[in-house]
Amino acid sequence: MKPNGYAAVVGVAESDEIGHVPGKTSMQLLSEAALNALDDAGLTLRDVDGLFTAGFRTTEVAEYLGIQPSYFDGTQVGGSSFIVHLGHAATAISMGLVDVALIVHGESGRSRNALPASGSDRQTVEGQFEAPYGSPGAPGSYALACARHMHVYGTTEIQLAEIAVAARSWARLNDRAFSRDPLTIDDVLASPLVSWPFKRLDCCLVTDAAGAVVVTSLERAKSLKKKPVRVLGWGEGHDHQIISQMPDLTSGPGRISGPRAFAMAGVTHNDIDVAQVYDSFTYTVLTSLEDLGFCKKGEGGDFVSGGRIAPGGAFPLNTSGGGLSYTHPGMFGIFTIIECVRQLRAEFAGQGQRQVANAKIGLVHGTGGKLSATGTAILAVD
């Protein structure tokens, strides 16, 4: 049995509040998103028999929600986890192992209220072999890769700034976006330096938020209240953990997950109407577009320039405002699915450029760790 096209996303939602929510814990945010997504689908917790989480263990989430799933997946590869979960859920549904899958994640990233437990940094490979020698965490790791790309291909800080400006332009159309003030390239270049070449506005937000996605069989989806969004294809990949072991600083594992997703879906790059690509940093977007094959390696800077990815541009990208301007609680990948589904269901019809016209096929792509892991999925409506 070929699992592609057999499963569909039938519900998506965020927590009741996103942004700065000091009065709620991470698990409270998570539970709100789960209930909201199930309501969006016309289902309840009683219908859920498959649970997919990262950060919190599936046992913790199931206990908090009061469910006992017969199938569960706690794959944890950072921000790409939830797109990987989407592929795993579709596979399990196609095999008859799951009827209704709930993918859910929440973090109080800004307020720091009851975050998922994590191990001591000193016990990790990064803690032993990179942190003691001055690597400043994720910003430094991504900046190192970006600097190499700039050296090899001539990518510029202005091209990176174009990505941030485009994201903000989309966020200004989204009333739930955390940052909605006007933004120019000069503003990005003048913002405080974080880790060269990244300025503050090259870096994602830090917010409180949760998101959830509900998946079931296409057959069952036809009886539910929202237009089903079919899961056409997916892929996953990783090739290192710490940045010093990245095989090529200019190319990430999107080169693995992307071709697999396109091949399974049976579509081409020209078929993609809207794309949601993880933007932990501006460089994450640029290198991902190259790895996914939307442009050749080294041409990402030109590809994102001139308003191409902004509202009204030829390649609608990160139409919520993304992690740079909409929300980013720590792991953002689930929000790429939420926005893509809403665009394909035309939920912003009548809101001008907020809705991508005639969007039928969308791509979601997540990146986790230090450019370590990726998940790619292609979704579609009939």
Disulfide bonds with the S-S distance in Angstrom:
none
